[in-house]
Protein backbone atom coordinates (compact mmCIF):
# COMPACT_ATOMS: atom_id res chain seq x y z
CA UNK A 1 0.00 0.00 0.00
CA UNK A 2 1.49 3.32 -1.10
CA UNK A 3 -0.05 5.35 1.72
CA UNK A 4 0.48 3.64 5.12
CA UNK A 5 -1.96 6.05 6.79
CA UNK A 6 -4.85 4.27 5.07
CA UNK A 7 -4.01 1.15 7.08
CA UNK A 8 -2.55 2.72 10.22
CA UNK A 9 -5.15 5.47 10.56
CA UNK A 10 -8.10 3.20 11.47
CA UNK A 11 -5.85 1.42 13.98
CA UNK A 12 -5.52 4.74 15.87
CA UNK A 13 -1.91 3.90 16.66
CA UNK A 14 -1.31 6.81 19.11
CA UNK A 15 -4.05 5.42 21.36
CA UNK A 16 -2.60 1.90 21.52
CA UNK A 17 -0.24 2.78 24.39
CA UNK A 18 -3.11 2.01 26.76
CA UNK A 19 -2.85 -1.71 26.02
CA UNK A 20 0.81 -2.23 27.09
CA UNK A 21 0.05 -0.30 30.29
CA UNK A 22 -2.91 -2.55 31.14
CA UNK A 23 -1.06 -5.74 30.18
CA UNK A 24 1.89 -4.65 32.34
CA UNK A 25 -0.54 -4.01 35.20
CA UNK A 26 -1.88 -7.55 34.94
CA UNK A 27 1.66 -8.92 34.83
CA UNK A 28 2.64 -6.83 37.84
CA UNK A 29 -0.31 -8.18 39.80
CA UNK A 30 0.73 -11.74 38.94
CA UNK A 31 4.36 -11.11 39.82
CA UNK A 32 3.46 -9.60 43.19
CA UNK A 33 0.79 -12.13 44.08
CA UNK A 34 2.17 -15.32 42.55
CA UNK A 35 5.81 -14.61 41.75
CA UNK A 36 5.05 -15.81 38.22
CA UNK A 37 6.33 -14.21 35.03
CA UNK A 38 7.06 -15.79 31.66
CA UNK A 39 8.39 -13.43 29.02
CA UNK A 40 7.09 -15.51 26.12
CA UNK A 41 3.55 -15.74 27.46
CA UNK A 42 3.63 -12.07 28.42
CA UNK A 43 4.53 -11.13 24.84
CA UNK A 44 1.84 -13.40 23.39
CA UNK A 45 -0.72 -11.85 25.74
CA UNK A 46 0.47 -8.38 24.76
CA UNK A 47 0.09 -9.23 21.07
CA UNK A 48 -3.42 -10.53 21.68
CA UNK A 49 -4.36 -7.44 23.66
CA UNK A 50 -2.99 -5.09 21.00
CA UNK A 51 -4.92 -6.92 18.29
CA UNK A 52 -8.14 -6.67 20.31
CA UNK A 53 -7.55 -2.93 20.78
CA UNK A 54 -6.76 -2.43 17.08
CA UNK A 55 -9.86 -4.41 16.17
CA UNK A 56 -12.27 -2.31 18.24
CA UNK A 57 -10.64 0.87 16.89
CA UNK A 58 -10.89 -0.24 13.26
CA UNK A 59 -14.47 -1.47 13.63
CA UNK A 60 -15.38 1.83 15.26
CA UNK A 61 -13.78 3.77 12.40
CA UNK A 62 -15.66 1.70 9.83
CA UNK A 63 -19.03 1.95 11.57
CA UNK A 64 -18.69 5.69 12.20
CA UNK A 65 -17.87 6.24 8.54
CA UNK A 66 -20.78 4.11 7.30
CA UNK A 67 -23.31 5.86 9.56
CA UNK A 68 -22.04 9.29 8.52
CA UNK A 69 -20.91 10.20 12.04
CA UNK A 70 -17.41 11.08 10.82
CA UNK A 71 -18.91 13.88 8.74
CA UNK A 72 -20.81 15.32 11.71
CA UNK A 73 -18.12 15.40 14.40
CA UNK A 74 -15.41 17.94 15.11
CA UNK A 75 -12.13 16.05 15.31
CA UNK A 76 -9.83 16.66 18.28
CA UNK A 77 -6.57 14.94 19.30
CA UNK A 78 -8.69 12.79 21.64
CA UNK A 79 -12.01 12.24 19.87
CA UNK A 80 -13.74 12.22 16.51
CA UNK A 81 -11.80 9.37 14.92
CA UNK A 82 -8.66 9.46 12.80
CA UNK A 83 -10.25 11.18 9.80
CA UNK A 84 -8.75 8.58 7.47
CA UNK A 85 -11.94 7.22 5.90
CA UNK A 86 -13.56 10.58 5.11
CA UNK A 87 -10.32 11.43 3.31
CA UNK A 88 -10.12 8.06 1.51
CA UNK A 89 -13.72 6.78 1.34
CA UNK A 90 -12.88 4.21 -1.32
CA UNK A 91 -10.60 2.47 1.21
CA UNK A 92 -13.24 1.87 3.89
CA UNK A 93 -12.96 -1.87 3.29
CA UNK A 94 -9.41 -1.73 4.67
CA UNK A 95 -10.75 -0.68 8.07
CA UNK A 96 -13.31 -3.51 8.08
CA UNK A 97 -10.66 -6.02 7.03
CA UNK A 98 -8.23 -4.77 9.68
CA UNK A 99 -10.89 -5.14 12.36
CA UNK A 100 -11.76 -8.68 11.29
CA UNK A 101 -8.17 -9.92 10.92
CA UNK A 102 -6.95 -8.52 14.23
CA UNK A 103 -10.02 -9.87 16.04
CA UNK A 104 -9.31 -13.30 14.57
CA UNK A 105 -5.68 -13.13 15.75
CA UNK A 106 -6.74 -12.05 19.23
CA UNK A 107 -9.18 -14.96 19.34
CA UNK A 108 -6.42 -17.38 18.32
CA UNK A 109 -4.28 -16.11 21.20
CA UNK A 110 -7.20 -16.80 23.52
CA UNK A 111 -7.58 -20.31 22.11
CA UNK A 112 -3.88 -20.95 22.71
CA UNK A 113 -4.20 -20.05 26.39
CA UNK A 114 -7.40 -22.08 26.66
CA UNK A 115 -5.31 -25.03 25.50
CA UNK A 116 -2.64 -24.20 28.10
CA UNK A 117 -4.88 -23.51 31.11
CA UNK A 118 -8.37 -24.74 30.33
CA UNK A 119 -11.77 -23.01 30.21
CA UNK A 120 -11.20 -20.60 33.10
CA UNK A 121 -10.07 -17.94 30.65
CA UNK A 122 -13.57 -17.82 29.15
CA UNK A 123 -14.76 -15.83 32.18
CA UNK A 124 -12.97 -12.75 30.87
CA UNK A 125 -12.31 -13.82 27.28
CA UNK A 126 -15.90 -14.06 26.11
CA UNK A 127 -16.96 -10.65 27.50
CA UNK A 128 -13.81 -9.15 25.98
CA UNK A 129 -14.55 -10.45 22.48
CA UNK A 130 -18.22 -9.47 22.72
CA UNK A 131 -17.22 -5.94 23.74
CA UNK A 132 -15.03 -5.61 20.65
CA UNK A 133 -17.78 -6.84 18.33
CA UNK A 134 -20.78 -5.13 19.91
CA UNK A 135 -19.47 -1.81 21.22
CA UNK A 136 -20.00 0.61 18.35
CA UNK A 137 -23.16 -0.80 16.78
CA UNK A 138 -25.08 -1.93 19.89
CA UNK A 139 -23.57 -1.04 23.26
CA UNK A 140 -23.49 2.70 22.46
CA UNK A 141 -27.29 2.61 22.38
CA UNK A 142 -27.57 1.72 26.07
CA UNK A 143 -26.28 4.37 28.53
CA UNK A 144 -25.01 2.04 31.25
CA UNK A 145 -23.42 -0.47 28.88
CA UNK A 146 -21.78 2.30 26.86
CA UNK A 147 -20.35 3.79 30.05
CA UNK A 148 -19.02 0.56 31.55
CA UNK A 149 -17.97 -1.50 28.52
CA UNK A 150 -14.63 0.27 27.84
CA UNK A 151 -13.58 -0.03 31.48
CA UNK A 152 -14.61 -3.67 31.66
CA UNK A 153 -12.63 -4.41 28.48
CA UNK A 154 -9.39 -2.81 29.62
CA UNK A 155 -9.90 -3.50 33.33
CA UNK A 156 -11.23 -6.91 34.39
CA UNK A 157 -11.03 -8.51 30.93
CA UNK A 158 -7.48 -7.45 30.11
CA UNK A 159 -5.81 -7.15 33.53
CA UNK A 160 -7.38 -10.26 35.02
CA UNK A 161 -6.95 -12.07 31.71
CA UNK A 162 -3.19 -11.47 31.79
CA UNK A 163 -3.11 -12.61 35.42
CA UNK A 164 -4.79 -15.86 34.40
CA UNK A 165 -2.63 -16.58 31.35
CA UNK A 166 0.55 -16.06 33.39
CA UNK A 167 -0.50 -18.04 36.46
CA UNK A 168 -3.55 -20.16 35.68
CA UNK A 169 -5.49 -18.42 38.45
CA UNK A 170 -7.42 -15.26 39.21
CA UNK A 171 -6.12 -13.37 42.22
CA UNK A 172 -7.57 -10.72 44.51
CA UNK A 173 -4.58 -8.54 43.65
CA UNK A 174 -5.39 -8.65 39.94
CA UNK A 175 -9.05 -7.95 40.56
CA UNK A 176 -8.19 -4.93 42.70
CA UNK A 177 -5.66 -3.75 40.11
CA UNK A 178 -8.23 -4.09 37.33
CA UNK A 179 -10.45 -1.52 39.03
CA UNK A 180 -7.99 1.26 38.19
CA UNK A 181 -8.35 0.94 34.38
CA UNK A 182 -12.01 0.06 34.85
CA UNK A 183 -12.74 3.48 36.31
CA UNK A 184 -10.20 5.44 34.27
CA UNK A 185 -10.91 4.01 30.82
CA UNK A 186 -14.66 4.38 31.33
CA UNK A 187 -13.92 8.00 32.25
CA UNK A 188 -11.68 8.40 29.20
CA UNK A 189 -14.50 7.52 26.83
CA UNK A 190 -16.96 9.53 28.90
CA UNK A 191 -15.04 12.80 28.75
CA UNK A 192 -14.27 12.28 25.07
CA UNK A 193 -18.03 12.20 24.40
CA UNK A 194 -18.49 15.83 25.46
CA UNK A 195 -17.68 17.28 22.00
CA UNK A 196 -19.83 14.70 20.19
CA UNK A 197 -23.13 14.71 22.08
CA UNK A 198 -25.24 16.14 19.25
CA UNK A 199 -23.56 14.19 16.40
CA UNK A 200 -23.78 10.94 18.41
CA UNK A 201 -27.47 11.50 19.08
CA UNK A 202 -27.99 12.17 15.37
CA UNK A 203 -26.89 8.63 14.45
CA UNK A 204 -28.88 6.88 17.17
CA UNK A 205 -26.41 6.61 20.02
CA UNK A 206 -27.76 6.93 23.54
CA UNK A 207 -24.81 7.30 25.87
CA UNK A 208 -25.05 8.74 29.37
CA UNK A 209 -24.98 12.44 28.51
CA UNK A 210 -27.39 12.13 25.59
CA UNK A 211 -29.99 10.56 27.86
CA UNK A 212 -29.31 12.28 31.20
CA UNK A 213 -27.40 15.45 30.29
CA UNK A 214 -23.92 16.85 30.83
CA UNK A 215 -24.46 17.26 34.56
CA UNK A 216 -24.79 13.49 34.92
CA UNK A 217 -21.55 13.04 32.98
CA UNK A 218 -19.71 15.46 35.25
CA UNK A 219 -20.98 13.68 38.37
CA UNK A 220 -20.06 10.22 37.09
CA UNK A 221 -16.64 11.46 36.02
CA UNK A 222 -15.90 12.69 39.54
CA UNK A 223 -17.28 9.55 41.18
CA UNK A 224 -15.17 7.30 38.95
CA UNK A 225 -12.02 9.31 39.69
CA UNK A 226 -12.72 8.95 43.40
CA UNK A 227 -13.35 5.23 42.89
CA UNK A 228 -9.94 4.87 41.26
CA UNK A 229 -7.97 6.16 44.23
CA UNK A 230 -10.24 4.66 46.89
CA UNK A 231 -9.86 1.23 45.28
CA UNK A 232 -6.06 1.56 45.41
CA UNK A 233 -6.12 2.60 49.06
CA UNK A 234 -8.58 -0.16 49.90
CA UNK A 235 -6.46 -2.82 48.21
CA UNK A 236 -3.39 -1.66 50.14
CA UNK A 237 -5.28 -1.71 53.44
CA UNK A 238 -6.54 -5.21 52.61
CA UNK A 239 -2.96 -6.39 52.04
CA UNK A 240 -3.45 -7.01 48.32
CA UNK A 241 -1.04 -4.24 47.26
CA UNK A 242 2.44 -3.43 48.55
CA UNK A 243 3.20 0.02 49.91
CA UNK A 244 5.04 0.78 46.67
CA UNK A 245 1.71 0.65 44.84
CA UNK A 246 0.71 3.84 46.64
CA UNK A 247 2.97 5.69 44.19
CA UNK A 248 -0.03 5.55 41.87
CA UNK A 249 -1.72 8.10 44.12
CA UNK A 250 0.72 10.71 42.81
CA UNK A 251 -1.72 11.47 40.01
CA UNK A 252 -4.52 12.32 42.47
CA UNK A 253 -3.80 16.10 42.55
CA UNK A 254 -3.91 16.23 38.75
CA UNK A 255 -7.14 14.22 38.84
CA UNK A 256 -8.71 16.68 41.30
CA UNK A 257 -7.60 19.60 39.12
CA UNK A 258 -9.00 17.91 36.01
CA UNK A 259 -12.33 17.09 37.65
CA UNK A 260 -12.67 20.73 38.70
CA UNK A 261 -11.87 21.87 35.15
CA UNK A 262 -14.36 19.47 33.57
CA UNK A 263 -17.03 20.67 35.99
CA UNK A 264 -16.26 24.32 35.29
CA UNK A 265 -16.10 24.02 31.49
CA UNK A 266 -18.64 21.29 30.70
CA UNK A 267 -20.94 23.89 29.15
CA UNK A 268 -18.26 26.24 27.82
CA UNK A 269 -17.68 24.68 24.43
CA UNK A 270 -14.82 22.61 23.09
CA UNK A 271 -11.77 24.85 23.38
CA UNK A 272 -11.79 25.35 27.19
CA UNK A 273 -12.37 21.62 27.68
CA UNK A 274 -9.52 20.39 25.44
CA UNK A 275 -6.67 20.91 27.98
CA UNK A 276 -8.56 18.81 30.53
CA UNK A 277 -9.15 16.06 27.98
CA UNK A 278 -5.36 15.95 27.55
CA UNK A 279 -4.77 15.86 31.30
CA UNK A 280 -7.29 13.06 31.57
CA UNK A 281 -5.19 11.02 29.13
CA UNK A 282 -2.14 11.54 31.39
CA UNK A 283 -4.15 10.31 34.39
CA UNK A 284 -5.49 7.31 32.47
CA UNK A 285 -2.03 6.17 31.39
CA UNK A 286 0.04 7.36 34.32
CA UNK A 287 -1.98 5.92 37.20
CA UNK A 288 -2.02 2.26 36.06
CA UNK A 289 1.61 2.57 34.91
CA UNK A 290 2.67 3.71 38.39
CA UNK A 291 0.54 0.97 39.93
CA UNK A 292 2.18 -1.65 37.71
CA UNK A 293 5.63 -0.38 38.66
CA UNK A 294 4.67 -0.51 42.33
CA UNK A 295 3.43 -4.09 42.05
CA UNK A 296 6.58 -5.23 40.25
CA UNK A 297 8.69 -3.42 42.84
CA UNK A 298 6.77 -4.97 45.71
CA UNK A 299 7.11 -8.43 44.19
CA UNK A 300 10.83 -8.00 43.63
CA UNK A 301 11.64 -6.88 47.18
CA UNK A 302 9.26 -9.41 48.73
CA UNK A 303 11.43 -12.12 47.22
PyMOL commands that set and color helices and strands:
alter all, ss='L'
color gray80, all
select helices_A, chain A and resi 5-11+13-34+39-66+69-71+84-87+89-117+119-134+139-141+143-167+172-192+194-202+208-212+214-237+243-265+270-302
alter helices_A, ss='H'
color red, helices_A
deselect
rebuild
show_as cartoon
